Amino acid sequence: MKQKITDNPISKMRRNYTRDGLLEEDVDKNATMQFSKWFTETKNSKILEPNAMTLATSDKSGLATARIVLLKSFDESGFIFFTNYESRKGKEIAETKKGTLLFFWDILERQVRIEGKIKKIPREDSETYFHSRPFESQIGAIASNQSYVLKSREDLENKFNELLEKYKDKVVPMPKHWGGYILEPTKIEFWQGRASRLHDRILYTKKNKTWKIERLYP
């Protein structure tokens, strides 16, 4: 059945972006510093979770998957997030060692796309973060065989409650299958919505520890 796109009310959904602009003379020469500036402005906005980002990965066949994860730290070396190493994303990262992050900050009419190589962070750094998490979140990391088939919600809750009792008043051991990754960026693109879909796109490409800055067509 052929879709009649123009008859669909979704096709009429449209927003004109007029909040701000992004010019080459206004951006930092360093992509990480530019991200830091935008992230600070995002934290000061009314966005619910400014550190929520889409993580896109793929397997060797090129089949891509995407999901929302939370940014936990960043600096010049890269962007850090945590997950189950045996999840689908963990297996895909193990296969290709690559990924893309995407932030969409709708209130500010901005996107940031970050491409690069992904690798595990040192285990001791993962353990430090793991033990800073709420007790229930630590238990959840043990209770969940992320991405695997689960028979019922009841099975998960029973396992979670058993572990709560087991580790009550004890140090929760970080599971071997859980920890942090760092995405080391090779490209970072900053997108600012503009009127008439003439958006600003500023691309940083890393060249020998320095950033090349270019403007892209919207």
PyMOL commands that place a pseudoatom at each C-alpha (Angstrom):
pseudoatom trace, name=CA, resn=MET, resi=1, chain=A, elem=C, hetatm=0, pos=[0.000, 0.000, 0.000]
pseudoatom trace, name=CA, resn=LYS, resi=2, chain=A, elem=C, hetatm=0, pos=[1.450, 3.346, -1.061]
pseudoatom trace, name=CA, resn=GLN, resi=3, chain=A, elem=C, hetatm=0, pos=[1.399, 6.027, 1.615]
pseudoatom trace, name=CA, resn=LYS, resi=4, chain=A, elem=C, hetatm=0, pos=[-0.262, 9.343, 0.804]
pseudoatom trace, name=CA, resn=ILE, resi=5, chain=A, elem=C, hetatm=0, pos=[2.304, 11.440, 2.629]
pseudoatom trace, name=CA, resn=THR, resi=6, chain=A, elem=C, hetatm=0, pos=[0.696, 14.847, 2.139]
pseudoatom trace, name=CA, resn=ASP, resi=7, chain=A, elem=C, hetatm=0, pos=[-2.624, 13.529, 3.508]
pseudoatom trace, name=CA, resn=ASN, resi=8, chain=A, elem=C, hetatm=0, pos=[-0.944, 12.519, 6.745]
pseudoatom trace, name=CA, resn=PRO, resi=9, chain=A, elem=C, hetatm=0, pos=[-1.144, 15.158, 9.533]
pseudoatom trace, name=CA, resn=ILE, resi=10, chain=A, elem=C, hetatm=0, pos=[2.419, 14.247, 10.502]
pseudoatom trace, name=CA, resn=SER, resi=11, chain=A, elem=C, hetatm=0, pos=[3.621, 15.848, 7.261]
pseudoatom trace, name=CA, resn=LYS, resi=12, chain=A, elem=C, hetatm=0, pos=[2.175, 19.186, 8.451]
pseudoatom trace, name=CA, resn=MET, resi=13, chain=A, elem=C, hetatm=0, pos=[4.148, 19.163, 11.705]
pseudoatom trace, name=CA, resn=ARG, resi=14, chain=A, elem=C, hetatm=0, pos=[6.751, 21.879, 11.361]
pseudoatom trace, name=CA, resn=ARG, resi=15, chain=A, elem=C, hetatm=0, pos=[8.684, 24.257, 13.567]
pseudoatom trace, name=CA, resn=ASN, resi=16, chain=A, elem=C, hetatm=0, pos=[10.585, 27.319, 12.421]
pseudoatom trace, name=CA, resn=TYR, resi=17, chain=A, elem=C, hetatm=0, pos=[13.876, 27.809, 14.256]
pseudoatom trace, name=CA, resn=THR, resi=18, chain=A, elem=C, hetatm=0, pos=[14.650, 31.431, 15.067]
pseudoatom trace, name=CA, resn=ARG, resi=19, chain=A, elem=C, hetatm=0, pos=[16.360, 31.381, 18.474]
pseudoatom trace, name=CA, resn=ASP, resi=20, chain=A, elem=C, hetatm=0, pos=[20.042, 31.805, 17.593]
pseudoatom trace, name=CA, resn=GLY, resi=21, chain=A, elem=C, hetatm=0, pos=[22.821, 31.511, 15.045]
pseudoatom trace, name=CA, resn=LEU, resi=22, chain=A, elem=C, hetatm=0, pos=[26.283, 29.960, 14.904]
pseudoatom trace, name=CA, resn=LEU, resi=23, chain=A, elem=C, hetatm=0, pos=[29.071, 31.738, 13.053]
pseudoatom trace, name=CA, resn=GLU, resi=24, chain=A, elem=C, hetatm=0, pos=[32.694, 30.714, 12.633]
pseudoatom trace, name=CA, resn=GLU, resi=25, chain=A, elem=C, hetatm=0, pos=[33.978, 33.828, 14.380]
pseudoatom trace, name=CA, resn=ASP, resi=26, chain=A, elem=C, hetatm=0, pos=[31.883, 33.001, 17.454]
pseudoatom trace, name=CA, resn=VAL, resi=27, chain=A, elem=C, hetatm=0, pos=[32.977, 29.412, 18.052]
pseudoatom trace, name=CA, resn=ASP, resi=28, chain=A, elem=C, hetatm=0, pos=[35.960, 28.241, 20.082]
pseudoatom trace, name=CA, resn=LYS, resi=29, chain=A, elem=C, hetatm=0, pos=[38.937, 26.923, 18.140]
pseudoatom trace, name=CA, resn=ASN, resi=30, chain=A, elem=C, hetatm=0, pos=[38.812, 23.807, 20.322]
pseudoatom trace, name=CA, resn=ALA, resi=31, chain=A, elem=C, hetatm=0, pos=[35.829, 21.484, 19.814]
pseudoatom trace, name=CA, resn=THR, resi=32, chain=A, elem=C, hetatm=0, pos=[35.831, 20.261, 23.420]
pseudoatom trace, name=CA, resn=MET, resi=33, chain=A, elem=C, hetatm=0, pos=[35.710, 23.824, 24.714]
pseudoatom trace, name=CA, resn=GLN, resi=34, chain=A, elem=C, hetatm=0, pos=[32.859, 24.636, 22.339]
pseudoatom trace, name=CA, resn=PHE, resi=35, chain=A, elem=C, hetatm=0, pos=[30.976, 21.568, 23.596]
pseudoatom trace, name=CA, resn=SER, resi=36, chain=A, elem=C, hetatm=0, pos=[31.641, 22.612, 27.185]
pseudoatom trace, name=CA, resn=LYS, resi=37, chain=A, elem=C, hetatm=0, pos=[30.189, 26.067, 26.478]
pseudoatom trace, name=CA, resn=TRP, resi=38, chain=A, elem=C, hetatm=0, pos=[27.035, 24.622, 24.928]
pseudoatom trace, name=CA, resn=PHE, resi=39, chain=A, elem=C, hetatm=0, pos=[26.687, 21.985, 27.633]
pseudoatom trace, name=CA, resn=THR, resi=40, chain=A, elem=C, hetatm=0, pos=[26.863, 24.632, 30.361]
pseudoatom trace, name=CA, resn=GLU, resi=41, chain=A, elem=C, hetatm=0, pos=[24.155, 26.627, 28.599]
pseudoatom trace, name=CA, resn=THR, resi=42, chain=A, elem=C, hetatm=0, pos=[22.077, 23.453, 28.309]
pseudoatom trace, name=CA, resn=LYS, resi=43, chain=A, elem=C, hetatm=0, pos=[22.424, 22.697, 32.033]
pseudoatom trace, name=CA, resn=ASN, resi=44, chain=A, elem=C, hetatm=0, pos=[21.152, 26.201, 32.754]
pseudoatom trace, name=CA, resn=SER, resi=45, chain=A, elem=C, hetatm=0, pos=[18.120, 25.697, 30.519]
pseudoatom trace, name=CA, resn=LYS, resi=46, chain=A, elem=C, hetatm=0, pos=[14.905, 23.823, 31.350]
pseudoatom trace, name=CA, resn=ILE, resi=47, chain=A, elem=C, hetatm=0, pos=[15.943, 20.653, 29.524]
pseudoatom trace, name=CA, resn=LEU, resi=48, chain=A, elem=C, hetatm=0, pos=[15.111, 17.637, 31.696]
pseudoatom trace, name=CA, resn=GLU, resi=49, chain=A, elem=C, hetatm=0, pos=[18.271, 15.572, 31.133]
pseudoatom trace, name=CA, resn=PRO, resi=50, chain=A, elem=C, hetatm=0, pos=[20.960, 17.625, 29.375]
pseudoatom trace, name=CA, resn=ASN, resi=51, chain=A, elem=C, hetatm=0, pos=[23.372, 14.666, 29.484]
pseudoatom trace, name=CA, resn=ALA, resi=52, chain=A, elem=C, hetatm=0, pos=[21.013, 12.281, 27.669]
pseudoatom trace, name=CA, resn=MET, resi=53, chain=A, elem=C, hetatm=0, pos=[22.484, 11.279, 24.320]
pseudoatom trace, name=CA, resn=THR, resi=54, chain=A, elem=C, hetatm=0, pos=[21.779, 8.834, 21.536]
pseudoatom trace, name=CA, resn=LEU, resi=55, chain=A, elem=C, hetatm=0, pos=[24.544, 6.255, 21.121]
pseudoatom trace, name=CA, resn=ALA, resi=56, chain=A, elem=C, hetatm=0, pos=[24.635, 4.685, 17.659]
pseudoatom trace, name=CA, resn=THR, resi=57, chain=A, elem=C, hetatm=0, pos=[26.704, 1.567, 17.015]
pseudoatom trace, name=CA, resn=SER, resi=58, chain=A, elem=C, hetatm=0, pos=[26.768, -1.114, 14.338]
pseudoatom trace, name=CA, resn=ASP, resi=59, chain=A, elem=C, hetatm=0, pos=[27.926, -4.659, 13.816]
pseudoatom trace, name=CA, resn=LYS, resi=60, chain=A, elem=C, hetatm=0, pos=[30.417, -5.716, 11.147]
pseudoatom trace, name=CA, resn=SER, resi=61, chain=A, elem=C, hetatm=0, pos=[27.628, -6.170, 8.603]
pseudoatom trace, name=CA, resn=GLY, resi=62, chain=A, elem=C, hetatm=0, pos=[26.797, -2.482, 8.923]
pseudoatom trace, name=CA, resn=LEU, resi=63, chain=A, elem=C, hetatm=0, pos=[23.439, -2.946, 10.665]
pseudoatom trace, name=CA, resn=ALA, resi=64, chain=A, elem=C, hetatm=0, pos=[23.094, 0.068, 12.937]
pseudoatom trace, name=CA, resn=THR, resi=65, chain=A, elem=C, hetatm=0, pos=[21.315, 0.303, 16.284]
pseudoatom trace, name=CA, resn=ALA, resi=66, chain=A, elem=C, hetatm=0, pos=[20.704, 3.304, 18.530]
pseudoatom trace, name=CA, resn=ARG, resi=67, chain=A, elem=C, hetatm=0, pos=[19.601, 3.945, 22.102]
pseudoatom trace, name=CA, resn=ILE, resi=68, chain=A, elem=C, hetatm=0, pos=[19.689, 6.657, 24.756]
pseudoatom trace, name=CA, resn=VAL, resi=69, chain=A, elem=C, hetatm=0, pos=[22.514, 6.574, 27.322]
pseudoatom trace, name=CA, resn=LEU, resi=70, chain=A, elem=C, hetatm=0, pos=[23.802, 9.177, 29.774]
pseudoatom trace, name=CA, resn=LEU, resi=71, chain=A, elem=C, hetatm=0, pos=[27.037, 11.125, 29.444]
pseudoatom trace, name=CA, resn=LYS, resi=72, chain=A, elem=C, hetatm=0, pos=[28.938, 10.877, 32.735]
pseudoatom trace, name=CA, resn=SER, resi=73, chain=A, elem=C, hetatm=0, pos=[32.136, 12.799, 32.037]
pseudoatom trace, name=CA, resn=PHE, resi=74, chain=A, elem=C, hetatm=0, pos=[34.038, 14.527, 29.243]
pseudoatom trace, name=CA, resn=ASP, resi=75, chain=A, elem=C, hetatm=0, pos=[37.308, 16.308, 28.619]
pseudoatom trace, name=CA, resn=GLU, resi=76, chain=A, elem=C, hetatm=0, pos=[39.820, 16.662, 25.813]
pseudoatom trace, name=CA, resn=SER, resi=77, chain=A, elem=C, hetatm=0, pos=[40.398, 12.893, 25.790]
pseudoatom trace, name=CA, resn=GLY, resi=78, chain=A, elem=C, hetatm=0, pos=[36.777, 11.985, 25.109]
pseudoatom trace, name=CA, resn=PHE, resi=79, chain=A, elem=C, hetatm=0, pos=[33.223, 11.317, 26.286]
pseudoatom trace, name=CA, resn=ILE, resi=80, chain=A, elem=C, hetatm=0, pos=[32.506, 8.667, 28.931]
pseudoatom trace, name=CA, resn=PHE, resi=81, chain=A, elem=C, hetatm=0, pos=[29.403, 6.544, 29.476]
pseudoatom trace, name=CA, resn=PHE, resi=82, chain=A, elem=C, hetatm=0, pos=[28.699, 3.282, 31.330]
pseudoatom trace, name=CA, resn=THR, resi=83, chain=A, elem=C, hetatm=0, pos=[26.826, 0.129, 30.377]
pseudoatom trace, name=CA, resn=ASN, resi=84, chain=A, elem=C, hetatm=0, pos=[26.744, -3.658, 30.343]
pseudoatom trace, name=CA, resn=TYR, resi=85, chain=A, elem=C, hetatm=0, pos=[29.609, -4.985, 28.207]
pseudoatom trace, name=CA, resn=GLU, resi=86, chain=A, elem=C, hetatm=0, pos=[27.487, -8.006, 27.197]
pseudoatom trace, name=CA, resn=SER, resi=87, chain=A, elem=C, hetatm=0, pos=[24.562, -5.909, 25.937]
pseudoatom trace, name=CA, resn=ARG, resi=88, chain=A, elem=C, hetatm=0, pos=[23.919, -5.503, 22.228]
pseudoatom trace, name=CA, resn=LYS, resi=89, chain=A, elem=C, hetatm=0, pos=[25.766, -2.185, 22.149]
pseudoatom trace, name=CA, resn=GLY, resi=90, chain=A, elem=C, hetatm=0, pos=[28.652, -3.732, 24.087]
pseudoatom trace, name=CA, resn=LYS, resi=91, chain=A, elem=C, hetatm=0, pos=[28.966, -6.548, 21.559]
pseudoatom trace, name=CA, resn=GLU, resi=92, chain=A, elem=C, hetatm=0, pos=[28.809, -4.135, 18.633]
pseudoatom trace, name=CA, resn=ILE, resi=93, chain=A, elem=C, hetatm=0, pos=[31.473, -1.911, 20.168]
pseudoatom trace, name=CA, resn=ALA, resi=94, chain=A, elem=C, hetatm=0, pos=[33.660, -4.997, 20.629]
pseudoatom trace, name=CA, resn=GLU, resi=95, chain=A, elem=C, hetatm=0, pos=[33.244, -5.784, 16.920]
pseudoatom trace, name=CA, resn=THR, resi=96, chain=A, elem=C, hetatm=0, pos=[33.849, -2.371, 15.344]
pseudoatom trace, name=CA, resn=LYS, resi=97, chain=A, elem=C, hetatm=0, pos=[35.429, -0.183, 18.076]
pseudoatom trace, name=CA, resn=LYS, resi=98, chain=A, elem=C, hetatm=0, pos=[33.446, 2.769, 16.656]
pseudoatom trace, name=CA, resn=GLY, resi=99, chain=A, elem=C, hetatm=0, pos=[30.308, 4.757, 17.420]
pseudoatom trace, name=CA, resn=THR, resi=100, chain=A, elem=C, hetatm=0, pos=[28.474, 8.058, 17.216]
pseudoatom trace, name=CA, resn=LEU, resi=101, chain=A, elem=C, hetatm=0, pos=[26.891, 10.195, 19.930]
pseudoatom trace, name=CA, resn=LEU, resi=102, chain=A, elem=C, hetatm=0, pos=[24.029, 12.602, 19.279]
pseudoatom trace, name=CA, resn=PHE, resi=103, chain=A, elem=C, hetatm=0, pos=[22.706, 15.271, 21.621]
pseudoatom trace, name=CA, resn=PHE, resi=104, chain=A, elem=C, hetatm=0, pos=[19.437, 17.030, 20.760]
pseudoatom trace, name=CA, resn=TRP, resi=105, chain=A, elem=C, hetatm=0, pos=[18.622, 20.041, 22.933]
pseudoatom trace, name=CA, resn=ASP, resi=106, chain=A, elem=C, hetatm=0, pos=[15.240, 21.108, 21.612]
pseudoatom trace, name=CA, resn=ILE, resi=107, chain=A, elem=C, hetatm=0, pos=[14.703, 24.173, 23.799]
pseudoatom trace, name=CA, resn=LEU, resi=108, chain=A, elem=C, hetatm=0, pos=[17.951, 25.674, 22.501]
pseudoatom trace, name=CA, resn=GLU, resi=109, chain=A, elem=C, hetatm=0, pos=[17.308, 24.385, 18.942]
pseudoatom trace, name=CA, resn=ARG, resi=110, chain=A, elem=C, hetatm=0, pos=[20.684, 22.639, 18.927]
pseudoatom trace, name=CA, resn=GLN, resi=111, chain=A, elem=C, hetatm=0, pos=[22.246, 19.312, 18.050]
pseudoatom trace, name=CA, resn=VAL, resi=112, chain=A, elem=C, hetatm=0, pos=[25.769, 17.998, 18.569]
pseudoatom trace, name=CA, resn=ARG, resi=113, chain=A, elem=C, hetatm=0, pos=[27.003, 14.911, 16.733]
pseudoatom trace, name=CA, resn=ILE, resi=114, chain=A, elem=C, hetatm=0, pos=[30.243, 13.249, 17.844]
pseudoatom trace, name=CA, resn=GLU, resi=115, chain=A, elem=C, hetatm=0, pos=[31.985, 10.483, 15.870]
pseudoatom trace, name=CA, resn=GLY, resi=116, chain=A, elem=C, hetatm=0, pos=[34.959, 8.462, 16.984]
pseudoatom trace, name=CA, resn=LYS, resi=117, chain=A, elem=C, hetatm=0, pos=[36.628, 5.366, 18.320]
pseudoatom trace, name=CA, resn=ILE, resi=118, chain=A, elem=C, hetatm=0, pos=[35.350, 3.664, 21.471]
pseudoatom trace, name=CA, resn=LYS, resi=119, chain=A, elem=C, hetatm=0, pos=[37.318, 1.719, 24.060]
pseudoatom trace, name=CA, resn=LYS, resi=120, chain=A, elem=C, hetatm=0, pos=[36.886, 0.614, 27.666]
pseudoatom trace, name=CA, resn=ILE, resi=121, chain=A, elem=C, hetatm=0, pos=[38.142, 2.863, 30.433]
pseudoatom trace, name=CA, resn=PRO, resi=122, chain=A, elem=C, hetatm=0, pos=[40.411, 1.388, 33.161]
pseudoatom trace, name=CA, resn=ARG, resi=123, chain=A, elem=C, hetatm=0, pos=[38.550, -0.981, 35.484]
pseudoatom trace, name=CA, resn=GLU, resi=124, chain=A, elem=C, hetatm=0, pos=[39.545, 0.976, 38.586]
pseudoatom trace, name=CA, resn=ASP, resi=125, chain=A, elem=C, hetatm=0, pos=[37.855, 4.083, 37.137]
pseudoatom trace, name=CA, resn=SER, resi=126, chain=A, elem=C, hetatm=0, pos=[34.706, 2.059, 36.467]
pseudoatom trace, name=CA, resn=GLU, resi=127, chain=A, elem=C, hetatm=0, pos=[34.741, 0.739, 40.024]
pseudoatom trace, name=CA, resn=THR, resi=128, chain=A, elem=C, hetatm=0, pos=[35.082, 4.240, 41.468]
pseudoatom trace, name=CA, resn=TYR, resi=129, chain=A, elem=C, hetatm=0, pos=[32.019, 5.372, 39.539]
pseudoatom trace, name=CA, resn=PHE, resi=130, chain=A, elem=C, hetatm=0, pos=[30.085, 2.161, 40.238]
pseudoatom trace, name=CA, resn=HIS, resi=131, chain=A, elem=C, hetatm=0, pos=[30.408, 2.596, 43.998]
pseudoatom trace, name=CA, resn=SER, resi=132, chain=A, elem=C, hetatm=0, pos=[29.322, 6.247, 43.748]
pseudoatom trace, name=CA, resn=ARG, resi=133, chain=A, elem=C, hetatm=0, pos=[25.948, 5.151, 42.337]
pseudoatom trace, name=CA, resn=PRO, resi=134, chain=A, elem=C, hetatm=0, pos=[22.864, 4.647, 44.528]
pseudoatom trace, name=CA, resn=PHE, resi=135, chain=A, elem=C, hetatm=0, pos=[22.748, 1.210, 46.187]
pseudoatom trace, name=CA, resn=GLU, resi=136, chain=A, elem=C, hetatm=0, pos=[19.688, 0.169, 44.159]
pseudoatom trace, name=CA, resn=SER, resi=137, chain=A, elem=C, hetatm=0, pos=[21.409, 1.120, 40.890]
pseudoatom trace, name=CA, resn=GLN, resi=138, chain=A, elem=C, hetatm=0, pos=[24.409, -1.034, 41.806]
pseudoatom trace, name=CA, resn=ILE, resi=139, chain=A, elem=C, hetatm=0, pos=[22.066, -3.956, 42.477]
pseudoatom trace, name=CA, resn=GLY, resi=140, chain=A, elem=C, hetatm=0, pos=[20.268, -3.301, 39.181]
pseudoatom trace, name=CA, resn=ALA, resi=141, chain=A, elem=C, hetatm=0, pos=[23.534, -3.675, 37.266]
pseudoatom trace, name=CA, resn=ILE, resi=142, chain=A, elem=C, hetatm=0, pos=[23.932, -7.169, 38.721]
pseudoatom trace, name=CA, resn=ALA, resi=143, chain=A, elem=C, hetatm=0, pos=[20.280, -8.177, 38.362]
pseudoatom trace, name=CA, resn=SER, resi=144, chain=A, elem=C, hetatm=0, pos=[19.931, -7.290, 34.674]
pseudoatom trace, name=CA, resn=ASN, resi=145, chain=A, elem=C, hetatm=0, pos=[21.282, -9.464, 31.872]
pseudoatom trace, name=CA, resn=GLN, resi=146, chain=A, elem=C, hetatm=0, pos=[20.858, -6.517, 29.550]
pseudoatom trace, name=CA, resn=SER, resi=147, chain=A, elem=C, hetatm=0, pos=[19.508, -7.199, 26.032]
pseudoatom trace, name=CA, resn=TYR, resi=148, chain=A, elem=C, hetatm=0, pos=[18.824, -10.893, 26.738]
pseudoatom trace, name=CA, resn=VAL, resi=149, chain=A, elem=C, hetatm=0, pos=[15.323, -12.369, 26.692]
pseudoatom trace, name=CA, resn=LEU, resi=150, chain=A, elem=C, hetatm=0, pos=[13.468, -12.106, 30.027]
pseudoatom trace, name=CA, resn=LYS, resi=151, chain=A, elem=C, hetatm=0, pos=[10.575, -14.464, 30.786]
pseudoatom trace, name=CA, resn=SER, resi=152, chain=A, elem=C, hetatm=0, pos=[8.639, -12.044, 32.960]
pseudoatom trace, name=CA, resn=ARG, resi=153, chain=A, elem=C, hetatm=0, pos=[8.819, -8.811, 34.928]
pseudoatom trace, name=CA, resn=GLU, resi=154, chain=A, elem=C, hetatm=0, pos=[8.249, -10.889, 38.059]
pseudoatom trace, name=CA, resn=ASP, resi=155, chain=A, elem=C, hetatm=0, pos=[11.452, -12.866, 37.472]
pseudoatom trace, name=CA, resn=LEU, resi=156, chain=A, elem=C, hetatm=0, pos=[13.469, -9.640, 37.276]
pseudoatom trace, name=CA, resn=GLU, resi=157, chain=A, elem=C, hetatm=0, pos=[11.903, -8.171, 40.399]
pseudoatom trace, name=CA, resn=ASN, resi=158, chain=A, elem=C, hetatm=0, pos=[12.415, -11.388, 42.365]
pseudoatom trace, name=CA, resn=LYS, resi=159, chain=A, elem=C, hetatm=0, pos=[16.084, -11.473, 41.397]
pseudoatom trace, name=CA, resn=PHE, resi=160, chain=A, elem=C, hetatm=0, pos=[16.468, -7.792, 42.283]
pseudoatom trace, name=CA, resn=ASN, resi=161, chain=A, elem=C, hetatm=0, pos=[14.877, -8.281, 45.706]
pseudoatom trace, name=CA, resn=GLU, resi=162, chain=A, elem=C, hetatm=0, pos=[17.032, -11.335, 46.451]
pseudoatom trace, name=CA, resn=LEU, resi=163, chain=A, elem=C, hetatm=0, pos=[20.152, -9.321, 45.674]
pseudoatom trace, name=CA, resn=LEU, resi=164, chain=A, elem=C, hetatm=0, pos=[18.944, -6.414, 47.807]
pseudoatom trace, name=CA, resn=GLU, resi=165, chain=A, elem=C, hetatm=0, pos=[18.765, -8.773, 50.749]
pseudoatom trace, name=CA, resn=LYS, resi=166, chain=A, elem=C, hetatm=0, pos=[22.050, -10.511, 49.925]
pseudoatom trace, name=CA, resn=TYR, resi=167, chain=A, elem=C, hetatm=0, pos=[24.086, -7.290, 49.801]
pseudoatom trace, name=CA, resn=LYS, resi=168, chain=A, elem=C, hetatm=0, pos=[22.288, -5.404, 52.551]
pseudoatom trace, name=CA, resn=ASP, resi=169, chain=A, elem=C, hetatm=0, pos=[24.911, -3.613, 54.661]
pseudoatom trace, name=CA, resn=LYS, resi=170, chain=A, elem=C, hetatm=0, pos=[27.675, -4.923, 52.369]
pseudoatom trace, name=CA, resn=VAL, resi=171, chain=A, elem=C, hetatm=0, pos=[29.862, -3.524, 49.613]
pseudoatom trace, name=CA, resn=VAL, resi=172, chain=A, elem=C, hetatm=0, pos=[28.310, -4.463, 46.278]
pseudoatom trace, name=CA, resn=PRO, resi=173, chain=A, elem=C, hetatm=0, pos=[30.928, -5.995, 43.948]
pseudoatom trace, name=CA, resn=MET, resi=174, chain=A, elem=C, hetatm=0, pos=[30.992, -4.456, 40.487]
pseudoatom trace, name=CA, resn=PRO, resi=175, chain=A, elem=C, hetatm=0, pos=[30.160, -7.203, 37.967]
pseudoatom trace, name=CA, resn=LYS, resi=176, chain=A, elem=C, hetatm=0, pos=[32.841, -8.081, 35.431]
pseudoatom trace, name=CA, resn=HIS, resi=177, chain=A, elem=C, hetatm=0, pos=[30.385, -7.469, 32.601]
pseudoatom trace, name=CA, resn=TRP, resi=178, chain=A, elem=C, hetatm=0, pos=[29.765, -3.823, 33.554]
pseudoatom trace, name=CA, resn=GLY, resi=179, chain=A, elem=C, hetatm=0, pos=[31.876, -0.708, 33.162]
pseudoatom trace, name=CA, resn=GLY, resi=180, chain=A, elem=C, hetatm=0, pos=[32.739, 2.451, 31.294]
pseudoatom trace, name=CA, resn=TYR, resi=181, chain=A, elem=C, hetatm=0, pos=[33.604, 3.336, 27.722]
pseudoatom trace, name=CA, resn=ILE, resi=182, chain=A, elem=C, hetatm=0, pos=[35.221, 6.432, 26.319]
pseudoatom trace, name=CA, resn=LEU, resi=183, chain=A, elem=C, hetatm=0, pos=[34.475, 7.709, 22.829]
pseudoatom trace, name=CA, resn=GLU, resi=184, chain=A, elem=C, hetatm=0, pos=[37.572, 9.463, 21.516]
pseudoatom trace, name=CA, resn=PRO, resi=185, chain=A, elem=C, hetatm=0, pos=[36.243, 11.986, 18.989]
pseudoatom trace, name=CA, resn=THR, resi=186, chain=A, elem=C, hetatm=0, pos=[37.547, 12.390, 15.464]
pseudoatom trace, name=CA, resn=LYS, resi=187, chain=A, elem=C, hetatm=0, pos=[34.684, 14.658, 14.356]
pseudoatom trace, name=CA, resn=ILE, resi=188, chain=A, elem=C, hetatm=0, pos=[32.281, 16.914, 16.266]
pseudoatom trace, name=CA, resn=GLU, resi=189, chain=A, elem=C, hetatm=0, pos=[29.500, 18.766, 14.479]
pseudoatom trace, name=CA, resn=PHE, resi=190, chain=A, elem=C, hetatm=0, pos=[27.535, 21.617, 16.056]
pseudoatom trace, name=CA, resn=TRP, resi=191, chain=A, elem=C, hetatm=0, pos=[24.099, 22.282, 14.571]
pseudoatom trace, name=CA, resn=GLN, resi=192, chain=A, elem=C, hetatm=0, pos=[22.054, 25.398, 15.296]
pseudoatom trace, name=CA, resn=GLY, resi=193, chain=A, elem=C, hetatm=0, pos=[18.538, 25.651, 13.939]
pseudoatom trace, name=CA, resn=ARG, resi=194, chain=A, elem=C, hetatm=0, pos=[17.837, 28.654, 11.713]
pseudoatom trace, name=CA, resn=ALA, resi=195, chain=A, elem=C, hetatm=0, pos=[14.830, 30.063, 9.871]
pseudoatom trace, name=CA, resn=SER, resi=196, chain=A, elem=C, hetatm=0, pos=[13.747, 28.598, 6.507]
pseudoatom trace, name=CA, resn=ARG, resi=197, chain=A, elem=C, hetatm=0, pos=[15.771, 25.446, 7.236]
pseudoatom trace, name=CA, resn=LEU, resi=198, chain=A, elem=C, hetatm=0, pos=[18.993, 27.361, 6.516]
pseudoatom trace, name=CA, resn=HIS, resi=199, chain=A, elem=C, hetatm=0, pos=[20.578, 25.829, 9.602]
pseudoatom trace, name=CA, resn=ASP, resi=200, chain=A, elem=C, hetatm=0, pos=[24.129, 26.491, 10.773]
pseudoatom trace, name=CA, resn=ARG, resi=201, chain=A, elem=C, hetatm=0, pos=[26.415, 23.442, 10.759]
pseudoatom trace, name=CA, resn=ILE, resi=202, chain=A, elem=C, hetatm=0, pos=[29.978, 23.830, 12.009]
pseudoatom trace, name=CA, resn=LEU, resi=203, chain=A, elem=C, hetatm=0, pos=[32.157, 20.733, 11.698]
pseudoatom trace, name=CA, resn=TYR, resi=204, chain=A, elem=C, hetatm=0, pos=[35.361, 20.151, 13.679]
pseudoatom trace, name=CA, resn=THR, resi=205, chain=A, elem=C, hetatm=0, pos=[37.689, 17.436, 12.354]
pseudoatom trace, name=CA, resn=LYS, resi=206, chain=A, elem=C, hetatm=0, pos=[40.670, 16.372, 14.440]
pseudoatom trace, name=CA, resn=LYS, resi=207, chain=A, elem=C, hetatm=0, pos=[43.996, 16.572, 12.636]
pseudoatom trace, name=CA, resn=ASN, resi=208, chain=A, elem=C, hetatm=0, pos=[47.132, 15.699, 14.653]
pseudoatom trace, name=CA, resn=LYS, resi=209, chain=A, elem=C, hetatm=0, pos=[45.700, 16.945, 17.974]
pseudoatom trace, name=CA, resn=THR, resi=210, chain=A, elem=C, hetatm=0, pos=[44.330, 20.149, 16.421]
pseudoatom trace, name=CA, resn=TRP, resi=211, chain=A, elem=C, hetatm=0, pos=[40.836, 20.882, 15.110]
pseudoatom trace, name=CA, resn=LYS, resi=212, chain=A, elem=C, hetatm=0, pos=[40.024, 21.888, 11.547]
pseudoatom trace, name=CA, resn=ILE, resi=213, chain=A, elem=C, hetatm=0, pos=[36.815, 23.962, 11.372]
pseudoatom trace, name=CA, resn=GLU, resi=214, chain=A, elem=C, hetatm=0, pos=[34.512, 23.953, 8.342]
pseudoatom trace, name=CA, resn=ARG, resi=215, chain=A, elem=C, hetatm=0, pos=[30.961, 25.065, 7.581]
pseudoatom trace, name=CA, resn=LEU, resi=216, chain=A, elem=C, hetatm=0, pos=[28.595, 22.522, 6.004]
pseudoatom trace, name=CA, resn=TYR, resi=217, chain=A, elem=C, hetatm=0, pos=[25.537, 23.115, 3.873]
pseudoatom trace, name=CA, resn=PRO, resi=218, chain=A, elem=C, hetatm=0, pos=[22.372, 22.568, 5.952]
for i in range(1, 218): cmd.bond("trace and resi %d" % i, "trace and resi %d" % (i + 1))
show_as sticks, trace
zoom trace
